[in-house]
Amino acid sequence: MSLTLEPVRVATNGHDEEGRLVFARGRLVGLVVRLSALHEELAGQWFFEAGFGRLGTPNHPVFADLAAAQAWIERRLGAASAARTARP
């Protein structure tokens, strides 16, 4: 599955403004935000701020880089797609 990431500034009530809208097949599926220096050891990592549809989850993981975030999103979307296909 191919994802498209579009740069965006996010109003997070803090310094974490650098974000990426995540699209799959032309649909918005998520938002990741790069953590600022205020997060100390997590600074520069990417926080899964929001997910939509199959990515809607109360869990908000942090990723070392965008590649790791994309891989996680692709796995989640792939697993959801596989579960849908397997239904009788």
C-alpha positions in Angstrom: 0.0 0.0 0.0 1.3 3.4 -0.9 0.9 6.3 1.5 1.2 10.0 0.7 2.4 12.4 3.4 1.6 16.0 3.0 3.4 18.6 5.2 1.2 20.7 7.4 1.5 23.0 10.4 -0.6 21.9 13.3 -2.0 24.0 16.1 -1.3 21.7 19.1 -1.2 24.4 21.8 2.5 23.9 22.0 5.7 23.9 20.0 4.9 20.7 18.1 3.7 22.3 14.8 5.5 20.2 12.2 3.1 17.6 11.0 2.2 15.3 8.1 -1.3 14.5 6.9 -1.3 10.8 5.9 -3.3 9.8 2.9 -4.0 6.2 1.6 -5.7 5.9 -1.8 -6.6 9.6 -1.7 -8.3 9.4 1.7 -7.1 11.1 4.9 -6.3 8.3 7.3 -4.0 10.0 9.9 -1.9 12.8 11.3 1.6 12.6 12.7 3.4 15.4 14.5 7.1 15.9 15.1 7.8 16.3 18.8 9.8 19.4 19.8 12.6 19.8 22.2 10.1 20.2 25.0 9.7 16.5 25.0 13.4 16.0 25.9 14.4 12.4 24.9 11.5 12.1 22.5 12.5 15.3 20.6 12.5 14.8 16.8 10.4 11.7 17.0 6.9 11.5 15.4 3.7 11.2 17.5 0.6 9.6 16.0 -1.7 12.5 16.8 -4.9 11.2 15.2 -6.2 8.4 13.1 -9.4 8.1 11.0 -11.5 5.2 10.0 -9.5 2.0 10.5 -6.7 3.9 12.2 -9.0 5.5 14.8 -7.5 4.2 18.0 -7.0 5.4 21.6 -3.3 4.4 21.3 -1.0 7.1 20.2 2.5 5.6 19.5 5.7 7.5 19.0 8.0 6.6 16.1 11.8 7.2 15.7 11.2 8.6 12.2 8.6 9.0 9.4 9.6 5.6 7.8 8.7 3.8 11.1 5.4 5.7 11.3 4.6 4.8 7.7 5.4 1.1 8.2 3.1 1.0 11.3 0.3 2.7 9.4 0.7 0.4 6.4 0.7 -2.7 8.7 -2.5 -1.5 10.5 -4.3 -0.7 7.2 -3.1 -4.0 5.7 -4.3 -6.0 8.7 -7.7 -4.3 8.6 -8.0 -4.9 4.8 -7.0 -8.6 5.3 -9.6 -9.0 8.0 -12.3 -7.5 5.7 -11.3 -9.8 2.9 -11.3 -12.9 5.1 -15.0 -12.5 6.2 -17.4 -14.9 4.6 
